[in-house]
């Protein structure tokens, strides 16, 4: 028998999927969220995601930040589909040695995250595990034709993201590898780790334009997100404008680290990775700008299923890797 660690999260999900009796689904099993048609052209959107202390709470992260992050993780997947969350359930697993003040800070962080994205925590459950576990279930409603799916990218479409990459991976290196950075850059990197944000406003704005052919949340890393969209769409990508943050580029060069590694394979950045129809690019840009966000063109969709990066005059294959539970844990 193979252990869960050797299988990895994705193989475990595949094994479970193979024994499930799945109904016909508007949103394919394995996309960022699930959808259940409830009549009158409406779809109930459901999401569950789990924060675990060992793998998701880095050193010095406060309990308030951990509670808030558990909400952001879920909202980010709603953002990728262009759906507004309505209500949230929380299953909170608290180790027996937690203090009352710790629990209070977790609750305040959960509430802060919910209020930040205009949703409400309406109930939940508690348990007694050996490690902190925060499992959030998010609910929303939308029209049948509005969710942006992972599948749908077509050759010639523009590949875009809602922000720069590499800040979280760099912040984790500061925390775990004892590296240094200038004070302003260090603050930026650690903020990305401790207080990430979901691109909900951008996702909602884009879903209304009809400009998006495919969309995914980048929490498992930019490279893996591209592969997920590519597999679902039967397409490949040529990335010619790697969206690495300037501060990350400076940090990488100063410390002898490959900035491509930080930008492509880090994970936990909660940006949106999108493919945009060429004729609708300006419309998408304007929609995102109107809500105070940004949209960065990073490449194009190709007919061949190759994943290629053009970087500093070199053509580099993008590897199919990123964050994966059981394999990427601490």
Residue, then its C-alpha position, 0 to 999 in steps of 0.5 A: x500500500x502506498x502512503x499518502x505522502x508518496x501519493x500527494x494531494x492530487x493523486x488522492x483527489x483522483x482516487x476519491x473521484x474515481x469511486x464517487x458517483x458524480x452527477x452531471x455538473x455545470x462546473x467540472x469536478x476539480x475546478x476552484x469551486x462546485x456548482x449546483x443548479x437550483x432552477x430559474x437559471x441560478x446556480x448555488x456556488x460552494x467551496x470548502x478549503x482547509x487551513x492546517x497549522x503545520x502547513x499553512x501557518x508560518x513562524x510568527x504568524x498571529x492567530x488573528x492572521x491565521x483566522x483571516x487567511x482561512x477566509x481569504x483562501x476560500x474567497x480567492x476561489x470565488x474570485x476566480x469564478x467571478x462569484x460574490x460569497x454570501x455566507x460562510x460556515x467554519x469548522x474549527x479544530x483547536x488543540x487542547x493546549x490553546x489559550x482563551x486569548x488564542x481562540x479569541x484572536x482566531x475568531x476575530x481574524x475569521x470575522x475580519x476576513x468575512x467582513x472584508x469581503x462582505x460576507x457573514x459567518x453563520x455557523x459551524x462546528x468545533x473539534x479537538x485535533x492535535x494541530x490547528x485546523x480551520x475548515x471554511x465552507x463558502x456559499x454564493x449564488x450566480x446566474x448560470x452563464x456567469x462563472x468563469x471556468x478553468x476550461x475555455x482557453x483558445x489559441x491566440x487568447x491573451x494570458x494575464x494576471x492580476x498582480x506580480x508574483x514571488x513576494x510570498x515565496x520570498x517572504x517565506x525564505x526570509x522566515x525559514x532560511x534566515x535571509x535578509x532584505x532591506x526594511x521596506x522590501x522585507x515589510x512588503x514580503x512579510x505582508x504578502x505572507x501574513x496578510x494576503x488578499x483575494x482579488x474578489x473585486x477584479x473577479x466580479x468585474x471580469x465575469x460581467x465583461x464576457x472577456x474571460x475564456x478561462x480563469x483560476x486562482x494562483x494559490x498553488x503557484x503560477x506554473x501549476x495554475x497554467x498547467x491546470x488551465x492548459x489541461x482543462x482547455x487542451x492548450x499550451x502557453x507562451x509566457x514572454x513577460x514573467x510577472x516577477x515583482x521588481x523587489x523580488x528580482x532585486x532580492x533574488x539577484x542580491x542573494x544568488x537565487x533564481x527569480x524564475x523559481x520564486x515567481x513560477x513555483x512559490x504558491x499562496x499568492x492568491x492572484x487570478x490567472x486568466x485567459x482573455x479573448x483578444x478582441x475583449x482585452x481593452x474591455x477587460x483592462x477597463x473593467x479591472x481598472x474601474x475597481x482599482x485593480x490591475x491586469x498584466x499581460x504575460x503571454x498568449x495561449x498556443x495550440x500546441x500543449x507546451x508550456x514555455x517561458x521566454x526569459x532574458x533571451x532564453x527559452x525555458x520549459x515551465x515545469x508542472x510543479x507547485x504547492x502540493x499537500x503531503x509532498x510540499x509540507x514542512 
